[in-house]
């Protein structure tokens, strides 16, 4: 009996243990596969959620672009109304800037709706309405500018502009409605995906807990690891949010730092160069004063060195103004095939014998209209840069050609209109530039030369002058293979090319006539004294005033005044206002303006008005003498 009782459990133990093993493994395998499926589904849901979030963000940005577009249209119309009512060009700022911005906004909306075919018709209609609106605005502005004020206002009163704006508003409202509908749809999709994602995560956690409980110690360990991983994931998520916020803050600080660095580089470069030039001027003037006090001779060298320092300072100022596109330009029709050869001898003397200068002139070159002196200065800057890139000598080629920039090129270079241009290319066989250096070559005060060997303003001056003249400049270079700088200037159609005035450089300083009385008006005492003494030294009879009211009184007392020589920017009454008031009393009075800055009433879009005579500050005695003689001679003629 006892043996039977002992053997029975043994006989049954085998089957119980044998069935327990597969029973425990199968659920683990099934649970593991189910867990893999849940994790895979969760990954897919996460990817869907990211896609939904990205779609929602694009939709929000599209909606903002639509609203900004309508706001810009309203700003343009406001600009037009202000100009029609006042006639002030300052009101046209938003109008002049808005066309390219609105085109960009339409392109951005088109890009954002590329995958939404329903938007195509509305966008096409919106482009048409926008173009019609700009045409209507430009027509009223042109009428007002030509003096037809009432006609321009009658166009406004006709309601055409309002109908176009109402039509644009309806199109934009339709677009906004479509965008809002898609935004709601995408937000709903994102919400559904988020709910599915929450359910999937909950199922995964529940399954993990169940497997952990079923698998005893192994499952418990797995559960602890999952819990720990979950905690780490939450911490990592919080840390990621903190890092993202910190990164945004640092990026903003970096942008501000870059702005300050650029300003520091600009002001530092200016201070360094101007201090050097002032040291030359002041040092030589001090030495000159000491030698005069001692009654010594040999003073010419000090005067010459001080003048050279002043000329360098003036050149630096002109380069800064040219880079900022605030250099007053006096454009005239020129023939590049006459200007380039006229400069060849000057370039050969400047560059030295180790650089061979060649010119390649195109037959039938089109004329262009630019400031000849500034163009010569730009070519000289390029030539000097080329010489510095060829320390062992080489070849410098200046080539002229007719060129056409097509629409594809204009699209690749924003701000450059397609059309016909006169090309002047300066090519050297020097060391060339790396892509990084070429990309920064036009930046102000950027230079690869050693300290003291260059201001870093030469190429930036060329860039500013060419862009201010309505042209385009491009660098083509490769390290070790030389550099070619191509200047594209707009073609002048059906115009006679004026002869170059290069021969004037060798004409002696013209003396004046005491019978010619000049009224000098300048609010800055030092500048006024200098101008008065210089004109008197040229034998003119000079009277002077500190402001507009004083000058008008002197004109009443001296009706024999031949020329009004006035500063433009003065307190209380500008030079332009003074000239207008003086010509009411003396319609035949000749006026010569002088200024060092172009944001005033006689220079528009960087170009001196056609009926204005301007002498830019600072000027030399020779420049003053020739300009005064030119204005007085024109009066006599």
Order of alpha helices (4+ residues) and beta strands (2+ residues): alpha-alpha-alpha-alpha-alpha-alpha-alpha-beta-alpha-beta-beta-alpha-beta-alpha-beta-alpha-alpha-beta-beta-beta-alpha-beta-alpha-beta-alpha-beta-beta-beta-beta-alpha
